């Protein structure tokens, strides 16, 4: 594996919160993804804490990724663009605006481990979406409909569930980005069903204003009830529950009946409200939550809970900043639980290149011990 590393730069103490730092990031990337001089919380000087080793690149692109382990194989799922026979390798960006629904795909790479994944294999595309309409003609499906903020999970009684956000075009604040589901009993091409937008209270809220949801994660509770985590409804993070995937979803509420804010202590501001929330359940009484602070991303925060509703910071936060990867741009962190090693595996999206390919979000892996607190 050959990863291209830009020339090392030395930046001043004034540029990096009073601490001279050694960076491996290009001037052009810094211009596109500015590096903040000061961050809320207690960021580590190294940019990383609690993970067992530095995050190391693998030969896979992606940001909103998920790992399913089945039949002795690792399955890395993500959304991508396929233009004819050309794969964008997870790089969406500006081409997403011009892509047809058939070019916006959910795809998987399979292999015996995360360092030996096969080629990207498309399984379905956004042409299945049948409830995103043209703003000029409410009876006509939007020609640019698609999905993003993807999360794939497998449930023995149902099969694969793809939890994502559907949209038309890609204009934050102008077009809605709304939670929705796809399912398949086997994951094979031709077996996928679009289950539609999340019904119930979230849909009622979306009728009042443009909802721009940055996605979340889906879980099956011990009694069979569904719980989904999401944002974009006025909270840093919130949860909804339903008795059925296609049923009426209701927000988890506080004692006063308001939509419950799960992360009231997360530092909010005019340009900082949390995005790309991701929740991992390790056991009945162990839950973990990660979210990115803002865009362009500067840090990633980690919380833990014994019930998935009452959260507290996992030790000192933030857990990761761009210093951990030489100042290069980061996007979000996704995780999976390795039951054989009893550890949490983290997948951090970092701006970079694989071989001489184009710049994109390259996945970097590390791991940490389980447990509610470090």
N, C-alpha and C positions, 0 to 999 in steps of 0.2 A: 504494500500500500504506500502510495506517495502522495502526501498532502503538501500543497504549496503554502509556505509560510511567508508573509510579507516581511520586508526589511524591518529590523528592530528600531524603534524610536525611543528616545529618552525625552520625557516631557517634564515641565517644571513643576515645582511644588504648588505653585499658584493654580496650575491647571488641574491638579488632582488632589484637591482637598488637603493641601498642606503636606503632602507626602510624595516625594519623587518616586515614580514608578517606571518599571521597565515594560514597554508595550510591544506587542507583535501585531500591529494593526497599521494599515496603509492610511495615508493622508486622505485618499478619496473615500475610504470607508468611514473615517472620522467625520468627514464633511457630510456624508449621507446619514450617518447614525451618530450624532453628537454625543460626546461622553460628558456626563454631569460631573461637576466638581465636588458636590456635596450631596449626600443621601441621608434620608431619615433613618432612625434606628441606630444600630451599632454594627455597621459592616466590618468584616474582618479585613485587616490590611492586605492579606493574600487574596481576598475576594471569595474565599470558600471556607465553610466549616461544616463539620458533621459527616461529610462524605469521606469514605475510607481512602480514596486516592484521587489524584487529579482526573478530571474528565478527559477521556481519550476518544479520538475520532474513530468511527467505523465507516465502511464504504457504503453509506446510505444517506440520501437526502430526506428531509422532511421536517415538519414542525408539529402539526396536530396529529401525532402518531399514537398507535396503540399496539400492544403485543398480546396475542392470544397464543397459548401453548396447547396444542392438541396433537394427538397421534404421534408423539415423539418429535414434533417439529415446532419451531418458532415461526410465528406468522406476524410480520410487521405490516400493519395496515395504515394507509393514509390516503388523502385526496391528492389528485394530480391532474395535469392537463396532458392530453394526447392529441397532437395535431397530425392527423393522418397516421403516419408511422413514426412520428417524432415524439419522443417522450420528454417532457419538460423537467423530469427528475425532481418533482416536488416544488419547482419554482413557479409560483402563480403570478403575483404582481400584475403589471400592466396587461399581459396577454389575456388575463381572466376577463377583462372588459369586452374583448372581441370574440371570445371562444363561444361556440355553440354548445347547447346542453350535452350533445353526444360526445364532446371533447372534454367535458368535466367528469372525471371518473373517480371511483373508489377502487383502489388496487392493493395488492398484497405481494410481499416477497416472502418466500418460505425457505427454511434451511435448518440444519441440525443445531446451529447456534447463531448468535447475533453477528458474529464475524464471518459467517459463511452463508449469507442469504442469497437466494437466486434472483433471477430477473423480476422486474415489476410486472405483475399479471393483473390487468384490469378485470373487474368482476361485474360492475354495473356502472351506469352513468346517470346524469341528471335529467335525461329525457323522461325518466319515470316520474319526475315531480309534476303533479297535476293540480296544484293549488297556489301557484305563484303566477299572477296575471299581469298583463300589460297595463301600465298606468293610463294609457289612452283608450283602451278597450277592455273593460272588466270581464268580458266574455272570452277573451283571447289569452292563451297562455303566453307569458313573456318569452320572447325569443332568446333572452340572455339569462334565463333562470339557471340556478346552480346551487351548490352547497359548499360549505366550508366549516371550520371549527369542528373537525370530525373526531369521533370517539367510537371505537369498535369493541364490543364485548360478546362473549359467548355464554349462553345459559343452557344447561342440559335439557330443560323442558321446552325450550323455544327455539334454540339455535342461535344464530348470529343476530345481534341488534346493533345497528349503526345509528348512533345518536349524533346529530349534526345541527347546523343552522342553514335554512334555505333563504335564498335572496334572489333578487334580480340585479344585474350589474354588480357594482362594488363601490358604493359611495357612502362612507361613514356619515351618519347623521341625516342623510337624504333618503336612502332606501332602507327598508326594514331588513333585519337579519334575525330570523326567528327559529326557535328550536323545532326539530322534526325528527322522524324515525323512518328507517328502512329495516326490513327483516328478511332472513333467509334460513331455512332449516339446515342447509349444508354449506352455504357460502359459495356454491358453484355459480358460474354464469348462467343466466336464464332462470334462476330460482328466487330472485329478489323481488320483494313487494314494497312499494312505498306506502307507509301507513299514515302519512299526512302530518300536518303541523300538530304540535302539542295542543290538546284541547283544554277547555276549562278556563280557570282564572287567568293564566298567562295570555291566552288569546283575547280575553276581555280587556286586559290591560293594553294589549297591542292595538286594540281598536281606538284607543284614546290618543295615541301618539306614535311616533316612529320608534320602534324598539330595535336597538342595535345590541344584540346579545353576543358575547364572546364565547359562548358555548359552556361546556361543563362535563359532567360524567354521570353515568347511570348505574343504579344499584338495585338489587333485589333484597329486601329485608327478610328477616327470618320467618315472618308470618305470611310471606308471599306478596306483600305490598311493595310497590315500586317507589323509589325515591330518585329524583334527579337534582343535580346541582347546576346552577346557572347564575348569570348576572345580566346586567343591562336593564333591569327593572327599577333602578333607583338605589340599589344596594351594592356594596362591594361583592357580596356573595349571599345567595339565598338558596332555599331548597323548596321543591314541590313534591307532593306525593299523590299517588293514585292507586286504586285497586286493580287497574288494568292499563296496559300500555296505550290502548286506544280510548281509554276512559277519560273522565273529567279530572284534570290535575288541579290541585289546590295548593296554595302557598302555605308553608309552615309559618305560623303567626306567633307573635309574642303575647304576653298577658293582656295587653290593651287591644288586641285584635289587629295590630298593624303587621305588615309583612316583616318577618323576622330578619334582622341584619345579623348574619352569622359572624362577621368580623368587625365588630364596632371599634376596635382599637387599631385597625389597619390605617396607616397614615394617608388621609385623603387630602386633596388640594385641587386647585383649578386645573392642573394638568396631571393629576395622579389619582386614580380611582380604582385601580386593580383591573386586570384583564386575564383572560385565558385560565380561568379557575379549573383546577383538576383535583379530584378526590380519589384516594386509594383506600380500600378497606382491606386490612391485613387479617383481622379476626373479628369475632363478635364484639369485642370491646377495645378495638384498636383501629382508629381511622387517621389518615393523614391528608392534608390539603396543601397544595402549592398554588401560588398565583404570581403573575408578573406584575410589576408595579405600574408601568405606564408605557407609552410608545413615543419615541424609540425606547425600548426596554433598557433599564439600568440595573435592576435587581430582581431577585426572586425570593419570595417569603414562604415560610413553611409553618403550618399550624398542626396541632394534634388534638384528638378528641376520643372519649370512650364511648360516645353514642352517635357521632356524626353531626351533632347539632350544637353542642357547647364546646367551643374551640378556644385554645390558648396557644400562644407562640411556642414553637418547639425550640426551647433554649433561647439564645440571643438571635435576633433577626435584624437585617435580612440574612438569608443563608448563603446566597450566591450573588456576586456582582460581576461586572465585566472584567474586573481585574483578574478573576480566576482563569480567564482565557486570553490574557494579554491585551485586554481592552477591546477585543473584537466584539461585534454586535451579537447579541443574544436575542432569543425570542421567547420561548416558553420551555417549561420542564414537564415531561410526561414520565410516568413510572409504571412498573409492574412488580408483582411480588413473586420472587423465586422461592417456591415452597421447598425445593430440594436443598437449597443452601440457607433457607430461612433468612433471607435478606431482601431489601428493597433495591431495585435497580432503577437508576435515573437515566433519562434520555434527554439531554440538553441540546437544543438547536442553536448552533453557532455559525455565524457567517464565515464561509470559507470555500475552498475548492477541493475537489477530488481529482488527483492527477492534473491534467491540463484542461479540465472541463470548466464550464462557466461558474461564476460565483453563485452560491446558493446557501441554503440552510443545511449544514452537515451535522448529522447526529453524533453526539459525544456521550459516552457511557461512563458511569461510576456506580458505586453501591454503598449502602449504609445498613447498619444493624436495625432490626425491628425494635419496637418499644415506644411508649408514649412520649418519653422525654430522653434526651441524650445523656 
